[in-house]
Amino acid sequence: TACTCQPGFAGGSPPCTACDVGKYQNESGVCVPCNTTMCGTGKYRESCETVARSLDATCYNCSAVKNAFFTSDGGFSDKCSWESAKDHQQDCRTNACEICTADKLYQGKREADKSTF
């Protein structure tokens, strides 16, 4: 009987060889290059940096930012660019998008003014 290679390995009854970094074993048992196409706004593609992969590189959603929307993909990491939603602004101390109100903006200005004395 013929031997079968484990997932992520290609070849025949021996020797089986691991798929190189940047490749995965497809349905036919052949090592092929991982997909490197960007996934679209608000998503990133996992990198294909391990040997003996049995699955192609997958797209994932970037981590959500409350009161914001994504303006780009994240490439190969969870670092999508984003902007604060309408009537919100980014708080440089917390990196959160906060609603714009006279009270919050005034309070932030007072705190900034106090730091200069």
Helices and strands as residue ranges (DSSP letters): E 9-11, E 16-18, E 23-25, E 31-33, E 43-45, E 59-61, E 68-70, E 82-84, E 88-90, E 97-99, H 102-114
